[in-house]
Amino acid sequence: MSDPNAALAELLAVIARLRDPQHGCAWDLVQSFATIAPYTLEEAYEVLDAIDSGDPGRLRDELGDLLFQVVFHARMAEERGWFDFAAVAAGICAKLVRRHPHVFESPAAGATATPGELSRRWEEQKERERAAAAQRRGDAGGVLVDVPRALPALTRASKLGARAARVGFDWPDASQVRAKVREELLELDEVLARAATPSSAEAAAEEMGDLLFTLVNWSRHLRIDPEAALRLANGKFERRFNLMERFAAERGLTLSALSAAQWDALWCEAKRALQASSLNSIP
């Protein structure tokens, strides 16, 4: 097993050298929090891809890339005199201890708690911390104030709905959210039935947003992660489409020349093939 302290010290030294004004890398030296942020987000998604792939080596590499992003941001903050990497690590350690009193303060009491109860306690502690932070800032805070705007839209919609639900603004049950989905779909249909104008296009986009937001909240009521569900659907579509392309190539068919009926036949064939492959892989 490698020495984590030595490895981390080496990483910190590497980023310090890259950012050295005299001997560093010209590209690294001109970066800022804003220019690095898209790479940070990209690396986080690449970690998700590595997890989905089931490849331990790839996961190790992608986690390293994500860690580099954290160290890079911490180094830029240190250069400005804000904080350093040690402060970042100390902060998260303190937060984890604070939010896990059943582990660090009273393990015996936590031994009988269910995961659901522990999750509720976690959210309650986060709520107290948000309120304290708002008081320090001297503002009113607000239930939705710190839901990050940079989150993927589906994830943010789910978090907004969950936050509002904690203060009582929510549908009573999943069946009523489903009814709202139907209502939003009908409203979209009404807009689409009008003559096409710039205003109707804008209204359609708004109604589509309302429909998507309601679908996300239906997912929340059903305890389904909408982001994960859509990733699964994307993967399924990609596998089927790739197989359709292969079938078409084997038969000398040109994709752009296929009729709707031919596309449908290929889609059904690919679907059956993948289902059969999945069944055959079950031990």
Backbone torsions as a table, in degrees:
resi	resn	phi	psi	omega
1	MET	NA	131.5	-178.5
2	SER	-74.2	163.0	-179.1
3	ASP	-85.9	110.2	-176.9
4	PRO	-65.3	-34.5	-180.0
5	ASN	-64.6	-43.8	179.9
6	ALA	-66.7	-40.8	-179.2
7	ALA	-64.7	-41.1	179.7
8	LEU	-68.3	-40.1	177.6
9	ALA	-61.4	-38.3	178.6
10	GLU	-66.5	-41.5	179.0
11	LEU	-62.7	-43.2	178.5
12	LEU	-63.1	-36.5	178.1
13	ALA	-68.6	-37.9	179.5
14	VAL	-63.0	-47.4	-178.6
15	ILE	-68.3	-32.9	176.4
16	ALA	-63.5	-39.5	178.6
17	ARG	-68.7	-40.2	179.2
18	LEU	-62.3	-31.3	-178.3
19	ARG	-97.4	6.1	179.7
20	ASP	-65.4	123.9	-176.3
21	PRO	-59.0	-28.7	-176.7
22	GLN	-93.4	-39.9	-171.3
23	HIS	-123.8	11.9	-176.7
24	GLY	-83.1	-170.2	-179.8
25	CYS	-90.3	131.3	-177.1
26	ALA	-58.8	-38.6	-179.4
27	TRP	-67.6	-47.9	-178.8
28	ASP	-62.5	-35.3	-176.2
29	LEU	-67.6	-28.1	-177.4
30	VAL	-91.6	-0.2	-178.0
31	GLN	-77.8	156.1	177.5
32	SER	-135.7	176.0	177.5
33	PHE	-57.2	-41.2	-176.9
34	ALA	-67.8	-41.3	-177.2
35	THR	-74.8	-27.4	-179.7
36	ILE	-82.8	-26.4	-175.0
37	ALA	-51.5	-44.5	179.4
38	PRO	-61.4	-34.4	178.0
39	TYR	-68.4	-36.8	178.5
40	THR	-61.2	-45.9	178.8
41	LEU	-63.5	-43.2	179.9
42	GLU	-60.9	-43.0	-179.4
43	GLU	-65.0	-36.0	178.0
44	ALA	-62.5	-40.8	178.9
45	TYR	-70.1	-31.9	177.8
46	GLU	-69.1	-29.6	172.7
47	VAL	-63.3	-43.2	178.2
48	LEU	-60.7	-42.5	178.3
49	ASP	-61.8	-40.2	179.9
50	ALA	-65.2	-39.3	176.9
51	ILE	-62.1	-44.5	179.5
52	ASP	-63.4	-31.7	-177.9
53	SER	-72.0	-24.0	-177.6
54	GLY	72.4	15.7	-178.2
55	ASP	-97.2	108.4	-177.3
56	PRO	-61.1	-38.9	-180.0
57	GLY	-64.0	-41.7	178.8
58	ARG	-66.2	-40.5	178.7
59	LEU	-61.8	-42.7	178.1
60	ARG	-58.4	-45.9	-178.1
61	ASP	-65.2	-42.3	-177.9
62	GLU	-70.2	-34.9	175.2
63	LEU	-64.3	-36.4	176.0
64	GLY	-63.2	-42.2	178.2
65	ASP	-62.2	-40.3	179.5
66	LEU	-68.7	-39.4	177.0
67	LEU	-61.8	-39.0	177.7
68	PHE	-59.0	-38.1	178.1
69	GLN	-62.0	-42.7	179.1
70	VAL	-62.7	-45.6	-179.8
71	VAL	-64.5	-38.0	-180.0
72	PHE	-62.4	-48.2	178.8
73	HIS	-61.7	-43.0	-179.5
74	ALA	-63.6	-37.4	179.7
75	ARG	-65.4	-43.0	179.0
76	MET	-64.1	-36.7	177.2
77	ALA	-66.5	-40.1	178.9
78	GLU	-62.6	-40.3	179.2
79	GLU	-61.7	-28.5	179.3
80	ARG	-89.6	-2.2	-179.6
81	GLY	79.1	19.5	-178.0
82	TRP	-84.1	-58.5	-179.5
83	PHE	-166.3	169.4	176.9
84	ASP	-121.8	-178.0	-177.2
85	PHE	-62.7	-37.2	179.5
86	ALA	-59.8	-38.2	178.5
87	ALA	-66.9	-37.0	177.3
88	VAL	-62.2	-47.4	-179.2
89	ALA	-64.5	-42.2	179.8
90	ALA	-64.3	-37.8	-179.7
91	GLY	-63.9	-44.1	-178.7
92	ILE	-72.2	-32.6	176.0
93	CYS	-62.8	-46.7	179.6
94	ALA	-61.9	-40.1	-179.7
95	LYS	-65.0	-42.3	-179.2
96	LEU	-65.6	-40.2	177.6
97	VAL	-65.1	-42.6	-179.0
98	ARG	-63.7	-36.9	-176.3
99	ARG	-90.2	0.4	177.7
100	HIS	-126.3	56.6	179.6
101	PRO	-62.2	-25.8	179.5
102	HIS	-70.7	-13.2	177.3
103	VAL	-102.6	-44.3	-171.4
104	PHE	-98.7	-19.4	-178.4
105	GLU	-109.9	-48.0	-178.3
106	SER	-138.0	73.1	-178.4
107	PRO	-54.9	-34.6	-178.4
108	ALA	-63.0	-40.7	179.9
109	ALA	-68.6	-34.7	-178.6
110	GLY	-77.1	-15.5	-176.0
111	ALA	-64.4	-27.7	-177.0
112	THR	-98.7	-3.9	-177.9
113	ALA	-74.6	143.0	177.6
114	THR	-85.0	158.3	176.4
115	PRO	-55.3	-37.2	179.5
116	GLY	-65.0	-41.7	178.9
117	GLU	-66.6	-40.4	178.6
118	LEU	-64.8	-37.3	177.1
119	SER	-64.1	-40.3	178.5
120	ARG	-63.4	-43.4	178.8
121	ARG	-62.6	-39.5	179.4
122	TRP	-59.2	-46.6	-179.3
123	GLU	-65.9	-38.0	178.1
124	GLU	-63.7	-40.9	178.1
125	GLN	-65.4	-41.3	177.2
126	LYS	-61.4	-38.7	179.6
127	GLU	-63.8	-41.5	178.0
128	ARG	-63.8	-40.6	179.8
129	GLU	-66.4	-39.0	178.0
130	ARG	-63.9	-41.5	179.7
131	ALA	-64.7	-41.6	179.4
132	ALA	-64.9	-40.5	179.1
133	ALA	-64.4	-40.6	178.6
134	ALA	-63.9	-38.5	179.3
135	GLN	-66.0	-39.6	178.0
136	ARG	-64.3	-36.5	179.5
137	ARG	-75.6	-17.6	-179.4
138	GLY	79.7	24.2	176.8
139	ASP	-117.3	175.4	-176.2
140	ALA	-79.4	-7.2	-178.4
141	GLY	73.4	-109.0	-177.8
142	GLY	113.4	145.0	-175.4
143	VAL	-61.7	-37.1	-173.8
144	LEU	-103.3	6.2	-165.2
145	VAL	-62.7	-33.6	-173.5
146	ASP	-113.5	23.7	172.4
147	VAL	-76.3	114.1	-171.3
148	PRO	-58.6	131.9	-179.9
149	ARG	-72.9	-20.1	-177.6
150	ALA	-82.3	-4.3	178.3
151	LEU	-62.9	151.4	170.3
152	PRO	-53.4	143.7	-172.0
153	ALA	-57.8	-39.4	-180.0
154	LEU	-64.5	-45.5	-179.9
155	THR	-63.6	-42.1	-178.9
156	ARG	-66.3	-39.6	178.2
157	ALA	-60.2	-41.8	179.5
158	SER	-65.1	-41.8	179.7
159	LYS	-68.3	-40.1	177.3
160	LEU	-60.7	-44.9	178.9
161	GLY	-62.8	-41.3	-179.1
162	ALA	-67.1	-39.5	178.3
163	ARG	-63.4	-46.8	-180.0
164	ALA	-62.3	-35.7	-178.9
165	ALA	-64.8	-30.8	-177.7
166	ARG	-66.4	-20.2	176.7
167	VAL	-108.1	15.9	172.2
168	GLY	97.8	-1.3	-179.9
169	PHE	-92.9	93.5	-175.8
170	ASP	-166.4	164.7	171.8
171	TRP	-75.8	147.3	-178.4
172	PRO	-63.7	-36.6	-178.6
173	ASP	-154.4	173.1	-175.3
174	ALA	-63.1	-32.0	-177.7
175	SER	-64.3	-34.4	-180.0
176	GLN	-75.4	-29.0	174.1
177	VAL	-68.6	-37.9	177.9
178	ARG	-61.3	-40.8	177.6
179	ALA	-62.4	-36.3	177.9
180	LYS	-68.1	-35.6	176.0
181	VAL	-59.5	-45.3	178.8
182	ARG	-62.2	-41.4	178.9
183	GLU	-61.9	-44.9	-179.4
184	GLU	-66.0	-36.0	178.4
185	LEU	-65.3	-41.1	178.2
186	LEU	-64.7	-39.0	178.3
187	GLU	-64.7	-37.4	176.4
188	LEU	-66.2	-41.9	178.1
189	ASP	-59.9	-39.8	179.9
190	GLU	-62.9	-41.6	178.9
191	VAL	-66.4	-42.3	-178.0
192	LEU	-67.6	-23.4	-179.5
193	ALA	-75.9	-15.3	179.8
194	ARG	-76.3	164.3	175.3
195	ALA	-62.5	142.5	-177.7
196	ALA	-69.3	118.4	176.0
197	THR	-140.8	163.9	176.1
198	PRO	-55.9	-38.8	-179.1
199	SER	-69.3	-36.1	179.3
200	SER	-69.8	-33.7	177.1
201	ALA	-65.2	-41.2	177.9
202	GLU	-65.3	-41.0	179.3
203	ALA	-66.3	-38.3	177.9
204	ALA	-62.9	-41.9	178.3
205	ALA	-61.9	-40.3	179.0
206	GLU	-65.2	-43.7	179.9
207	GLU	-67.6	-36.3	176.5
208	MET	-63.2	-40.3	176.5
209	GLY	-61.3	-42.9	177.8
210	ASP	-61.4	-41.0	179.5
211	LEU	-63.6	-46.0	179.8
212	LEU	-63.2	-42.0	179.6
213	PHE	-61.5	-40.5	-179.9
214	THR	-69.8	-37.6	176.7
215	LEU	-61.6	-40.4	178.0
216	VAL	-61.9	-41.4	-179.9
217	ASN	-72.0	-28.6	172.0
218	TRP	-64.6	-43.2	176.5
219	SER	-57.7	-42.9	-180.0
220	ARG	-60.5	-43.0	179.1
221	HIS	-65.3	-31.8	179.1
222	LEU	-85.6	1.8	-178.9
223	ARG	60.9	40.4	176.6
224	ILE	-113.8	129.3	176.6
225	ASP	-74.8	111.5	-175.4
226	PRO	-64.4	-34.7	179.0
227	GLU	-64.9	-45.8	179.4
228	ALA	-66.2	-39.4	180.0
229	ALA	-63.1	-41.5	-179.8
230	LEU	-70.7	-34.8	175.5
231	ARG	-60.9	-41.4	177.7
232	LEU	-62.6	-42.8	179.3
233	ALA	-64.5	-40.2	177.3
234	ASN	-60.6	-44.7	179.7
235	GLY	-63.2	-41.3	178.6
236	LYS	-62.6	-45.5	179.3
237	PHE	-61.8	-43.5	-178.3
238	GLU	-61.6	-44.1	179.5
239	ARG	-62.5	-43.5	-178.5
240	ARG	-67.7	-41.1	-179.1
241	PHE	-66.2	-41.8	178.3
242	ASN	-59.8	-38.6	179.7
243	LEU	-70.1	-37.0	175.5
244	MET	-60.9	-43.0	177.5
245	GLU	-58.8	-41.8	-179.3
246	ARG	-65.8	-44.9	178.6
247	PHE	-60.3	-43.4	-179.0
248	ALA	-64.0	-41.8	179.9
249	ALA	-64.3	-39.7	-180.0
250	GLU	-63.3	-26.2	-177.7
251	ARG	-103.1	6.1	177.9
252	GLY	69.9	26.7	-178.7
253	LEU	-91.8	143.6	176.0
254	THR	-95.9	122.0	-174.0
255	LEU	-55.6	-45.2	-175.8
256	SER	-68.1	-14.1	-178.6
257	ALA	-99.9	0.2	-177.1
258	LEU	-72.7	143.4	175.3
259	SER	-82.2	168.5	178.0
260	ALA	-60.2	-38.6	-179.7
261	ALA	-66.1	-39.0	178.7
262	GLN	-66.9	-40.8	176.9
263	TRP	-60.6	-44.4	-178.4
264	ASP	-62.8	-41.1	179.5
265	ALA	-64.4	-42.5	178.9
266	LEU	-64.9	-40.6	179.5
267	TRP	-60.6	-47.0	179.6
268	CYS	-63.9	-38.9	179.2
269	GLU	-64.8	-44.3	179.2
270	ALA	-64.3	-40.4	179.3
271	LYS	-61.6	-45.0	179.1
272	ARG	-64.3	-40.7	-178.3
273	ALA	-63.7	-43.5	-179.1
274	LEU	-70.0	-36.3	176.8
275	GLN	-64.0	-42.0	178.2
276	ALA	-64.2	-40.7	179.3
277	SER	-63.7	-39.3	179.4
278	SER	-65.9	-42.1	179.6
279	LEU	-65.8	-39.0	-179.4
280	ASN	-68.9	-21.4	-178.5
281	SER	-84.9	-8.7	179.5
282	ILE	-74.7	124.9	-177.1
283	PRO	-68.0	NA	NA
